[in-house]
Amino acid sequence: RQRQMCIRDRSFANIHNPTSIDVSTELGLVAVAGRSAISLRRICSGRLVQVIRAGNGGVVSLVRVSYRGYVVAVVKPEKPSIKTRDWLFVYSINGEFIGSKETKDWITSIVVSETGYEFVAGGKAGKVMKYELLSLEARNLLEDIEEVANLKFSITAMNLTKLEEHQNLLIGTSTGTLYALKIDPNCFEANLSKL
């Protein structure tokens, strides 16, 4: 017997101008980012679980939920300029602030790892940054890969897939190229191939 998703449109009617939506079937939650807040609701009932006011007064542009019970938000500055970049914020699903970090990028895509302890962010700077979820320590997954070291492109989209025993991070770029990073799930390290 197939399990059905039962999100009711009436239950979500009070979300104005959503900027990002993520679903965690493991937690039974839907995260909806609005202008300056994130609404967490139950999938089936639509019941409001938590409202998280994202930090620094900017606009929440992306939201992702880790099945470990954490919410990652990308917050764009209220008044963007050449000197300002996006901020990352991490909260528990109970609304507790875990940490924040200013990035060196305008982030366009975020993917949470299968383990739920790391996430990857990519943006206009063309870097694919791996972050530890709780400490926000960062490392560029592409910096040691010679094929892309000198290329100039923006990251436009990313998705994490699992094929056999490996995870693959698919990366779409502004040049129209799709790259696949083979990820070792034990250490979340990468090897590149061009599709």
N, CA and C atoms as a LAMMPS dump frame, in Angstrom:
ITEM: TIMESTEP
0
ITEM: NUMBER OF ATOMS
585
ITEM: BOX BOUNDS ff ff ff
-5.0000000000000000e+02 5.0000000000000000e+02
-5.0000000000000000e+02 5.0000000000000000e+02
-5.0000000000000000e+02 5.0000000000000000e+02
ITEM: ATOMS id mol type element x y z
1 1 1 N 0.844 -1.19 0
2 1 2 C 0 0 0
3 1 3 C 0.882 1.243 0
4 2 1 N 0.637 2.164 -0.895
5 2 2 C 1.454 3.36 -1.035
6 2 3 C 0.993 4.443 -0.063
7 3 1 N 1.966 5.069 0.603
8 3 2 C 1.676 6.157 1.536
9 3 3 C 1.467 7.453 0.757
10 4 1 N 0.459 8.21 1.119
11 4 2 C 0.162 9.435 0.395
12 4 3 C 0.581 10.655 1.196
13 5 1 N 1.074 11.661 0.476
14 5 2 C 1.337 12.962 1.091
15 5 3 C -0.006 13.665 1.219
16 6 1 N -0.218 14.37 2.291
17 6 2 C -1.532 14.977 2.495
18 6 3 C -1.432 16.429 2.948
19 7 1 N -0.646 17.216 2.248
20 7 2 C -0.563 18.637 2.556
21 7 3 C -1.865 19.296 2.1
22 8 1 N -2.479 20.027 2.981
23 8 2 C -3.741 20.689 2.657
24 8 3 C -3.475 22.151 2.335
25 9 1 N -3.953 22.601 1.192
26 9 2 C -3.677 23.972 0.765
27 9 3 C -4.244 25.002 1.732
28 10 1 N -5.382 24.742 2.368
29 10 2 C -5.956 25.685 3.329
30 10 3 C -5.005 25.971 4.492
31 11 1 N -4.305 24.941 4.928
32 11 2 C -3.451 25.066 6.109
33 11 3 C -2.271 26.008 5.89
34 12 1 N -1.881 26.218 4.649
35 12 2 C -0.704 27.011 4.346
36 12 3 C -1.055 28.376 3.762
37 13 1 N -2.333 28.738 3.836
38 13 2 C -2.801 29.958 3.189
39 13 3 C -2.211 31.232 3.781
40 14 1 N -1.698 31.195 5.008
41 14 2 C -1.201 32.416 5.632
42 14 3 C 0.278 32.699 5.35
43 15 1 N 0.922 31.95 4.476
44 15 2 C 2.315 32.209 4.104
45 15 3 C 2.296 33.193 2.933
46 16 1 N 2.844 34.369 3.141
47 16 2 C 2.854 35.389 2.1
48 16 3 C 4.2 35.416 1.398
49 17 1 N 4.17 35.382 0.082
50 17 2 C 5.37 35.466 -0.75
51 17 3 C 6.466 34.484 -0.321
52 18 1 N 6.185 33.181 -0.342
53 18 2 C 7.24 32.229 0.036
54 18 3 C 8.431 32.327 -0.91
55 19 1 N 9.627 32.249 -0.345
56 19 2 C 10.847 32.333 -1.139
57 19 3 C 11.514 30.98 -1.314
58 20 1 N 11.208 30.024 -0.415
59 20 2 C 11.809 28.699 -0.483
60 20 3 C 10.978 27.73 0.346
61 21 1 N 10.933 26.477 -0.109
62 21 2 C 10.189 25.436 0.593
63 21 3 C 11.058 24.191 0.63
64 22 1 N 11.081 23.501 1.767
65 22 2 C 11.758 22.218 1.863
66 22 3 C 10.883 21.281 2.686
67 23 1 N 10.948 19.994 2.356
68 23 2 C 10.149 18.99 3.045
69 23 3 C 11.079 17.96 3.654
70 24 1 N 10.847 17.607 4.902
71 24 2 C 11.541 16.502 5.541
72 24 3 C 10.507 15.434 5.854
73 25 1 N 10.468 14.394 5.016
74 25 2 C 9.52 13.312 5.28
75 25 3 C 9.918 12.544 6.534
76 26 1 N 11.237 12.51 6.832
77 26 2 C 11.698 11.816 8.038
78 26 3 C 11.135 12.468 9.301
79 27 1 N 11.068 13.803 9.306
80 27 2 C 10.557 14.525 10.472
81 27 3 C 9.071 14.862 10.345
82 28 1 N 8.517 14.659 9.156
83 28 2 C 7.116 15.004 8.929
84 28 3 C 6.872 16.503 8.918
85 29 1 N 7.884 17.272 8.442
86 29 2 C 7.799 18.733 8.471
87 29 3 C 7.93 19.356 7.092
88 30 1 N 7.269 20.486 6.936
89 30 2 C 7.452 21.352 5.786
90 30 3 C 8.014 22.665 6.322
91 31 1 N 9.118 23.121 5.732
92 31 2 C 9.693 24.426 6.097
93 31 3 C 9.396 25.383 4.957
94 32 1 N 8.769 26.502 5.294
95 32 2 C 8.442 27.519 4.296
96 32 3 C 9.105 28.818 4.727
97 33 1 N 9.98 29.329 3.865
98 33 2 C 10.654 30.595 4.158
99 33 3 C 9.838 31.721 3.555
100 34 1 N 9.612 32.741 4.35
101 34 2 C 8.965 33.95 3.881
102 34 3 C 9.972 35.074 3.916
103 35 1 N 9.533 36.286 3.952
104 35 2 C 10.436 37.433 3.891
105 35 3 C 11.491 37.416 4.991
106 36 1 N 11.097 37.291 6.237
107 36 2 C 12.083 37.346 7.331
108 36 3 C 11.895 36.238 8.348
109 37 1 N 11.096 35.225 8.001
110 37 2 C 10.836 34.15 8.955
111 37 3 C 10.687 32.817 8.229
112 38 1 N 10.816 31.762 9.013
113 38 2 C 10.639 30.399 8.516
114 38 3 C 9.508 29.774 9.326
115 39 1 N 8.557 29.218 8.637
116 39 2 C 7.425 28.556 9.275
117 39 3 C 7.619 27.054 9.14
118 40 1 N 7.602 26.335 10.258
119 40 2 C 7.681 24.879 10.237
120 40 3 C 6.295 24.329 10.539
121 41 1 N 5.807 23.444 9.663
122 41 2 C 4.46 22.89 9.812
123 41 3 C 4.493 21.379 9.62
124 42 1 N 3.52 20.69 10.208
125 42 2 C 3.363 19.255 10.017
126 42 3 C 2.87 18.996 8.594
127 43 1 N 3.408 17.955 7.961
128 43 2 C 3.037 17.655 6.581
129 43 3 C 1.544 17.365 6.46
130 44 1 N 1.033 16.45 7.254
131 44 2 C -0.357 16.007 7.061
132 44 3 C -1.4 16.967 7.612
133 45 1 N -1.146 17.531 8.767
134 45 2 C -2.174 18.366 9.383
135 45 3 C -2.035 19.842 9.014
136 46 1 N -0.833 20.254 8.625
137 46 2 C -0.595 21.672 8.361
138 46 3 C -0.432 22.476 9.637
139 47 1 N -0.447 21.788 10.783
140 47 2 C -0.342 22.464 12.081
141 47 3 C 0.998 23.176 12.211
142 48 1 N 0.937 24.412 12.664
143 48 2 C 2.147 25.198 12.88
144 48 3 C 2.925 24.626 14.06
145 49 1 N 4.194 24.306 13.823
146 49 2 C 5.058 23.751 14.859
147 49 3 C 5.945 24.839 15.448
148 50 1 N 6.491 25.699 14.571
149 50 2 C 7.449 26.702 15.023
150 50 3 C 7.564 27.812 13.986
151 51 1 N 7.767 29.013 14.451
152 51 2 C 8.116 30.124 13.578
153 51 3 C 9.496 30.593 14.015
154 52 1 N 10.42 30.625 13.073
155 52 2 C 11.791 31.045 13.359
156 52 3 C 12.014 32.386 12.679
157 53 1 N 12.314 33.397 13.458
158 53 2 C 12.648 34.715 12.903
159 53 3 C 14.128 34.687 12.547
160 54 1 N 14.41 34.715 11.263
161 54 2 C 15.799 34.628 10.815
162 54 3 C 16.546 35.907 11.155
163 55 1 N 17.835 35.753 11.449
164 55 2 C 18.655 36.86 11.935
165 55 3 C 18.981 37.937 10.933
166 56 1 N 19.555 38.967 11.38
167 56 2 C 20.127 40.159 10.732
168 56 3 C 19.157 40.978 9.885
169 57 1 N 17.868 40.736 9.992
170 57 2 C 16.887 41.589 9.333
171 57 3 C 16.831 41.502 7.829
172 58 1 N 17.485 40.507 7.25
173 58 2 C 17.474 40.364 5.8
174 58 3 C 16.306 39.527 5.322
175 59 1 N 16.402 39.07 4.074
176 59 2 C 15.36 38.277 3.441
177 59 3 C 15.817 36.821 3.375
178 60 1 N 14.997 35.898 3.886
179 60 2 C 15.322 34.471 3.824
180 60 3 C 15.097 34.012 2.387
181 61 1 N 16.179 33.644 1.696
182 61 2 C 16.049 33.258 0.289
183 61 3 C 16.007 31.747 0.087
184 62 1 N 16.638 30.988 0.967
185 62 2 C 16.646 29.527 0.875
186 62 3 C 16.5 28.927 2.266
187 63 1 N 15.832 27.793 2.338
188 63 2 C 15.729 27.058 3.596
189 63 3 C 15.85 25.568 3.293
190 64 1 N 16.572 24.846 4.149
191 64 2 C 16.699 23.398 4.05
192 64 3 C 16.594 22.818 5.457
193 65 1 N 16.016 21.609 5.543
194 65 2 C 15.841 20.932 6.821
195 65 3 C 16.687 19.666 6.814
196 66 1 N 17.507 19.506 7.843
197 66 2 C 18.268 18.284 8.042
198 66 3 C 17.387 17.322 8.826
199 67 1 N 17.405 16.057 8.447
200 67 2 C 16.572 15.111 9.179
201 67 3 C 17.05 14.913 10.619
202 68 1 N 18.195 15.498 10.95
203 68 2 C 18.689 15.468 12.333
204 68 3 C 18.007 16.52 13.206
205 69 1 N 17.134 17.322 12.6
206 69 2 C 16.373 18.299 13.381
207 69 3 C 16.934 19.705 13.346
208 70 1 N 17.613 20.058 12.272
209 70 2 C 18.179 21.401 12.142
210 70 3 C 17.656 22.07 10.868
211 71 1 N 17.595 23.38 10.911
212 71 2 C 17.141 24.181 9.782
213 71 3 C 18.293 25.081 9.36
214 72 1 N 18.627 25.064 8.067
215 72 2 C 19.654 25.931 7.502
216 72 3 C 18.944 26.993 6.672
217 73 1 N 19.272 28.249 6.914
218 73 2 C 18.663 29.349 6.169
219 73 3 C 19.737 30.227 5.546
220 74 1 N 19.492 30.649 4.309
221 74 2 C 20.33 31.64 3.65
222 74 3 C 19.572 32.954 3.729
223 75 1 N 20.233 33.969 4.295
224 75 2 C 19.598 35.274 4.457
225 75 3 C 20.373 36.297 3.63
226 76 1 N 19.65 36.933 2.727
227 76 2 C 20.241 37.981 1.889
228 76 3 C 20.096 39.308 2.603
229 77 1 N 21.082 40.202 2.467
230 77 2 C 20.987 41.51 3.123
231 77 3 C 19.768 42.294 2.635
232 78 1 N 19.19 43.072 3.53
233 78 2 C 18.029 43.901 3.193
234 78 3 C 18.366 44.86 2.053
235 79 1 N 19.558 45.462 2.124
236 79 2 C 20.012 46.387 1.075
237 79 3 C 21.327 45.857 0.509
238 80 1 N 21.241 44.997 -0.528
239 80 2 C 22.47 44.419 -1.088
240 80 3 C 23.389 45.471 -1.701
241 81 1 N 24.678 45.227 -1.577
242 81 2 C 25.677 46.081 -2.211
243 81 3 C 26.848 45.207 -2.636
244 82 1 N 27.831 45.804 -3.252
245 82 2 C 29.01 45.051 -3.688
246 82 3 C 29.74 44.445 -2.494
247 83 1 N 29.712 45.105 -1.35
248 83 2 C 30.448 44.647 -0.171
249 83 3 C 29.692 43.624 0.664
250 84 1 N 28.372 43.537 0.524
251 84 2 C 27.597 42.62 1.358
252 84 3 C 27.421 41.28 0.665
253 85 1 N 27.391 40.228 1.45
254 85 2 C 27.171 38.872 0.95
255 85 3 C 26.082 38.22 1.802
256 86 1 N 25.713 37.014 1.414
257 86 2 C 24.684 36.277 2.134
258 86 3 C 25.208 35.771 3.474
259 87 1 N 24.275 35.533 4.38
260 87 2 C 24.564 34.954 5.684
261 87 3 C 23.928 33.576 5.766
262 88 1 N 24.591 32.656 6.455
263 88 2 C 24.027 31.351 6.773
264 88 3 C 23.614 31.359 8.236
265 89 1 N 22.436 30.834 8.512
266 89 2 C 21.956 30.687 9.887
267 89 3 C 21.522 29.244 10.089
268 90 1 N 21.837 28.69 11.255
269 90 2 C 21.404 27.339 11.605
270 90 3 C 20.603 27.425 12.896
271 91 1 N 19.438 26.765 12.885
272 91 2 C 18.545 26.711 14.044
273 91 3 C 18.145 25.264 14.276
274 92 1 N 17.755 24.942 15.5
275 92 2 C 17.115 23.654 15.74
276 92 3 C 15.664 23.793 15.299
277 93 1 N 14.969 22.679 15.104
278 93 2 C 13.564 22.776 14.709
279 93 3 C 12.704 23.317 15.852
280 94 1 N 13.286 23.424 17.048
281 94 2 C 12.589 24.046 18.181
282 94 3 C 12.778 25.556 18.2
283 95 1 N 13.53 26.084 17.228
284 95 2 C 13.737 27.52 17.124
285 95 3 C 14.989 28.028 17.813
286 96 1 N 15.772 27.13 18.41
287 96 2 C 17.004 27.532 19.102
288 96 3 C 18.077 27.92 18.08
289 97 1 N 18.688 29.082 18.27
290 97 2 C 19.769 29.558 17.411
291 97 3 C 21.014 28.72 17.676
292 98 1 N 21.595 28.152 16.606
293 98 2 C 22.803 27.33 16.728
294 98 3 C 24.041 28.124 16.323
295 99 1 N 23.95 28.856 15.216
296 99 2 C 25.096 29.63 14.767
297 99 3 C 24.808 30.363 13.476
298 100 1 N 25.725 31.274 13.116
299 100 2 C 25.594 32.017 11.867
300 100 3 C 26.982 32.316 11.328
301 101 1 N 27.03 32.594 10.025
302 101 2 C 28.308 32.902 9.391
303 101 3 C 28.05 33.718 8.14
304 102 1 N 28.834 34.778 7.963
305 102 2 C 28.766 35.538 6.722
306 102 3 C 29.553 34.773 5.672
307 103 1 N 28.974 34.632 4.487
308 103 2 C 29.661 33.923 3.413
309 103 3 C 30.418 34.928 2.555
310 104 1 N 31.177 34.413 1.621
311 104 2 C 31.867 35.27 0.647
312 104 3 C 31.202 35.111 -0.709
313 105 1 N 29.887 34.899 -0.693
314 105 2 C 29.186 34.556 -1.925
315 105 3 C 27.726 35.01 -1.848
316 106 1 N 27.093 35.025 -3.003
317 106 2 C 25.643 35.161 -3.089
318 106 3 C 25.152 33.754 -3.397
319 107 1 N 24.566 33.105 -2.438
320 107 2 C 24.242 31.678 -2.534
321 107 3 C 22.974 31.462 -3.347
322 108 1 N 23.052 30.495 -4.277
323 108 2 C 21.912 30.173 -5.138
324 108 3 C 21.35 28.777 -4.879
325 109 1 N 22.105 27.919 -4.189
326 109 2 C 21.64 26.556 -3.968
327 109 3 C 22.269 25.97 -2.707
328 110 1 N 21.48 25.162 -2.011
329 110 2 C 21.955 24.469 -0.801
330 110 3 C 21.439 23.038 -0.828
331 111 1 N 22.288 22.1 -0.415
332 111 2 C 21.914 20.694 -0.31
333 111 3 C 22.424 20.178 1.027
334 112 1 N 21.564 19.478 1.779
335 112 2 C 21.97 18.855 3.039
336 112 3 C 22.405 17.426 2.734
337 113 1 N 23.508 16.999 3.352
338 113 2 C 24.034 15.654 3.106
339 113 3 C 23.092 14.583 3.633
340 114 1 N 23.313 13.363 3.152
341 114 2 C 22.499 12.231 3.588
342 114 3 C 22.649 11.963 5.088
343 115 1 N 23.825 12.238 5.652
344 115 2 C 24.021 12.008 7.084
345 115 3 C 23.316 13.061 7.926
346 116 1 N 23.037 14.225 7.328
347 116 2 C 22.371 15.303 8.057
348 116 3 C 23.309 16.157 8.879
349 117 1 N 24.624 15.889 8.814
350 117 2 C 25.593 16.648 9.603
351 117 3 C 26.374 17.68 8.799
352 118 1 N 26.254 17.646 7.466
353 118 2 C 26.928 18.616 6.608
354 118 3 C 25.92 19.154 5.609
355 119 1 N 26.27 20.301 5.045
356 119 2 C 25.511 20.793 3.909
357 119 3 C 26.474 21.465 2.95
358 120 1 N 26.028 21.59 1.705
359 120 2 C 26.845 22.168 0.653
360 120 3 C 26.095 23.371 0.098
361 121 1 N 26.821 24.466 -0.119
362 121 2 C 26.22 25.681 -0.672
363 121 3 C 27.04 26.111 -1.887
364 122 1 N 26.344 26.544 -2.921
365 122 2 C 27.001 27.051 -4.125
366 122 3 C 26.367 28.357 -4.546
367 123 1 N 27.151 29.191 -5.237
368 123 2 C 26.605 30.487 -5.614
369 123 3 C 27.321 31.127 -6.775
370 124 1 N 27.196 32.44 -6.836
371 124 2 C 27.716 33.203 -7.965
372 124 3 C 29.236 33.206 -8.045
373 125 1 N 29.932 32.935 -6.94
374 125 2 C 31.392 32.909 -6.955
375 125 3 C 31.939 31.634 -7.595
376 126 1 N 31.068 30.657 -7.891
377 126 2 C 31.512 29.423 -8.532
378 126 3 C 32.173 28.441 -7.595
379 127 1 N 31.991 28.609 -6.31
380 127 2 C 32.562 27.684 -5.325
381 127 3 C 31.471 26.768 -4.797
382 128 1 N 31.851 25.555 -4.468
383 128 2 C 30.958 24.614 -3.817
384 128 3 C 31.522 24.404 -2.42
385 129 1 N 30.909 25.065 -1.453
386 129 2 C 31.426 25.061 -0.081
387 129 3 C 30.708 24.004 0.756
388 130 1 N 31.5 23.147 1.377
389 130 2 C 30.958 22.162 2.316
390 130 3 C 31.044 22.77 3.712
391 131 1 N 29.94 22.754 4.44
392 131 2 C 29.882 23.295 5.802
393 131 3 C 29.531 22.188 6.782
394 132 1 N 30.204 22.192 7.914
395 132 2 C 29.782 21.344 9.027
396 132 3 C 28.552 22.014 9.623
397 133 1 N 27.509 21.254 9.864
398 133 2 C 26.229 21.824 10.25
399 133 3 C 26.285 22.614 11.559
400 134 1 N 26.937 22.095 12.564
401 134 2 C 26.9 22.757 13.872
402 134 3 C 27.99 23.806 14.062
403 135 1 N 29.16 23.619 13.447
404 135 2 C 30.253 24.578 13.641
405 135 3 C 30.33 25.605 12.51
406 136 1 N 29.721 25.309 11.379
407 136 2 C 29.782 26.142 10.172
408 136 3 C 31.204 26.294 9.628
409 137 1 N 32.09 25.348 9.971
410 137 2 C 33.419 25.324 9.357
411 137 3 C 33.231 24.983 7.884
412 138 1 N 33.989 25.682 7.02
413 138 2 C 33.772 25.553 5.582
414 138 3 C 35.032 25.102 4.852
415 139 1 N 34.797 24.408 3.727
416 139 2 C 35.877 23.989 2.844
417 139 3 C 35.328 23.952 1.423
418 140 1 N 36.101 24.477 0.455
419 140 2 C 35.697 24.473 -0.951
420 140 3 C 35.965 23.097 -1.547
421 141 1 N 34.908 22.385 -1.951
422 141 2 C 35.068 21.045 -2.512
423 141 3 C 35.743 21.058 -3.876
424 142 1 N 35.727 22.197 -4.573
425 142 2 C 36.315 22.259 -5.916
426 142 3 C 37.767 22.734 -5.939
427 143 1 N 38.299 23.204 -4.806
428 143 2 C 39.629 23.833 -4.824
429 143 3 C 40.752 22.886 -5.233
430 144 1 N 40.629 21.587 -4.962
431 144 2 C 41.687 20.646 -5.3
432 144 3 C 41.445 19.926 -6.625
433 145 1 N 40.398 20.315 -7.337
434 145 2 C 40.06 19.629 -8.584
435 145 3 C 40.55 20.473 -9.757
436 146 1 N 41.599 19.982 -10.39
437 146 2 C 42.316 20.727 -11.42
438 146 3 C 41.436 21.138 -12.603
439 147 1 N 40.471 20.27 -12.986
440 147 2 C 39.646 20.545 -14.168
441 147 3 C 38.831 21.827 -14.061
442 148 1 N 38.504 22.253 -12.851
443 148 2 C 37.654 23.441 -12.69
444 148 3 C 38.349 24.581 -11.95
445 149 1 N 39.605 24.403 -11.588
446 149 2 C 40.307 25.394 -10.773
447 149 3 C 40.335 26.783 -11.411
448 150 1 N 40.489 26.868 -12.721
449 150 2 C 40.612 28.17 -13.386
450 150 3 C 39.38 28.573 -14.19
451 151 1 N 38.314 27.804 -14.092
452 151 2 C 37.1 28.126 -14.833
453 151 3 C 36.312 29.207 -14.108
454 152 1 N 35.609 30.015 -14.868
455 152 2 C 34.778 31.085 -14.302
456 152 3 C 33.314 30.762 -14.589
457 153 1 N 32.586 30.419 -13.571
458 153 2 C 31.156 30.158 -13.715
459 153 3 C 30.477 30.359 -12.372
460 154 1 N 29.165 30.497 -12.426
461 154 2 C 28.346 30.563 -11.215
462 154 3 C 27.64 29.222 -11.058
463 155 1 N 27.374 28.861 -9.82
464 155 2 C 26.583 27.672 -9.54
465 155 3 C 25.118 28.089 -9.64
466 156 1 N 24.354 27.408 -10.475
467 156 2 C 22.948 27.769 -10.648
468 156 3 C 21.999 26.793 -9.959
469 157 1 N 22.414 25.535 -9.814
470 157 2 C 21.549 24.541 -9.167
471 157 3 C 22.396 23.366 -8.695
472 158 1 N 21.923 22.702 -7.636
473 158 2 C 22.588 21.499 -7.132
474 158 3 C 21.541 20.514 -6.628
475 159 1 N 21.906 19.226 -6.7
476 159 2 C 21.052 18.193 -6.139
477 159 3 C 21.933 17.023 -5.74
478 160 1 N 21.54 16.309 -4.704
479 160 2 C 22.294 15.164 -4.216
480 160 3 C 21.526 13.904 -4.56
481 161 1 N 22.181 12.961 -5.244
482 161 2 C 21.546 11.703 -5.617
483 161 3 C 22.356 10.551 -5.057
484 162 1 N 21.739 9.401 -4.962
485 162 2 C 22.468 8.223 -4.514
486 162 3 C 22.374 7.17 -5.601
487 163 1 N 23.519 6.75 -6.116
488 163 2 C 23.611 5.686 -7.097
489 163 3 C 24.529 4.62 -6.518
490 164 1 N 23.986 3.425 -6.344
491 164 2 C 24.704 2.32 -5.726
492 164 3 C 25.209 2.736 -4.346
493 165 1 N 26.504 2.57 -4.065
494 165 2 C 27.007 2.908 -2.73
495 165 3 C 27.513 4.346 -2.623
496 166 1 N 27.526 5.086 -3.732
497 166 2 C 28.055 6.447 -3.739
498 166 3 C 26.944 7.481 -3.839
499 167 1 N 27.205 8.639 -3.258
500 167 2 C 26.355 9.804 -3.465
501 167 3 C 26.989 10.627 -4.577
502 168 1 N 26.161 11.311 -5.337
503 168 2 C 26.645 12.198 -6.388
504 168 3 C 26.018 13.56 -6.195
505 169 1 N 26.86 14.575 -6.126
506 169 2 C 26.379 15.942 -6.064
507 169 3 C 26.378 16.472 -7.485
508 170 1 N 25.18 16.714 -8.024
509 170 2 C 25.057 17.255 -9.374
510 170 3 C 25.079 18.768 -9.278
511 171 1 N 25.923 19.398 -10.104
512 171 2 C 26.121 20.84 -10.047
513 171 3 C 25.86 21.435 -11.426
514 172 1 N 24.867 22.296 -11.511
515 172 2 C 24.589 23.017 -12.753
516 172 3 C 25.281 24.365 -12.703
517 173 1 N 25.862 24.785 -13.836
518 173 2 C 26.623 26.035 -13.859
519 173 3 C 26.05 27.015 -14.883
520 174 1 N 26.471 28.259 -14.76
521 174 2 C 26.012 29.323 -15.664
522 174 3 C 26.497 29.121 -17.092
523 175 1 N 27.496 28.27 -17.307
524 175 2 C 27.98 27.992 -18.662
525 175 3 C 27.157 26.905 -19.343
526 176 1 N 26.19 26.332 -18.623
527 176 2 C 25.366 25.267 -19.169
528 176 3 C 25.941 23.885 -18.946
529 177 1 N 27.052 23.786 -18.252
530 177 2 C 27.689 22.504 -17.986
531 177 3 C 27.13 21.901 -16.71
532 178 1 N 26.961 20.597 -16.73
533 178 2 C 26.537 19.859 -15.542
534 178 3 C 27.703 18.996 -15.092
535 179 1 N 28.118 19.177 -13.847
536 179 2 C 29.193 18.385 -13.263
537 179 3 C 28.595 17.434 -12.24
538 180 1 N 29.25 16.297 -12.073
539 180 2 C 28.864 15.353 -11.032
540 180 3 C 30.062 15.141 -10.122
541 181 1 N 29.883 15.419 -8.855
542 181 2 C 30.914 15.134 -7.864
543 181 3 C 30.541 13.835 -7.178
544 182 1 N 31.396 12.833 -7.291
545 182 2 C 31.158 11.58 -6.578
546 182 3 C 31.581 11.811 -5.132
547 183 1 N 30.648 11.605 -4.222
548 183 2 C 30.878 11.914 -2.814
549 183 3 C 31.026 10.624 -2.023
550 184 1 N 32.083 10.542 -1.227
551 184 2 C 32.217 9.445 -0.276
552 184 3 C 31.394 9.827 0.95
553 185 1 N 30.281 9.115 1.225
554 185 2 C 29.403 9.529 2.324
555 185 3 C 30.056 9.453 3.701
556 186 1 N 31.138 8.674 3.836
557 186 2 C 31.801 8.566 5.141
558 186 3 C 32.544 9.837 5.523
559 187 1 N 33.073 10.543 4.524
560 187 2 C 33.833 11.763 4.838
561 187 3 C 33.367 12.959 4.028
562 188 1 N 32.363 12.775 3.161
563 188 2 C 31.812 13.818 2.311
564 188 3 C 32.908 14.549 1.536
565 189 1 N 33.791 13.767 0.912
566 189 2 C 34.835 14.287 0.032
567 189 3 C 34.467 13.959 -1.4
568 190 1 N 35.044 14.671 -2.38
569 190 2 C 34.545 14.605 -3.744
570 190 3 C 35.578 14.305 -4.804
571 191 1 N 35.122 13.668 -5.908
572 191 2 C 35.855 13.495 -7.155
573 191 3 C 34.942 13.975 -8.272
574 192 1 N 35.464 14.728 -9.235
575 192 2 C 34.651 15.377 -10.26
576 192 3 C 34.59 14.59 -11.558
577 193 1 N 33.408 14.624 -12.198
578 193 2 C 33.289 14.184 -13.582
579 193 3 C 32.318 15.136 -14.277
580 194 1 N 32.557 15.378 -15.562
581 194 2 C 31.718 16.282 -16.347
582 194 3 C 30.69 15.466 -17.097
583 195 1 N 29.429 15.863 -17.036
584 195 2 C 28.369 15.111 -17.742
585 195 3 C 28.062 15.745 -19.069
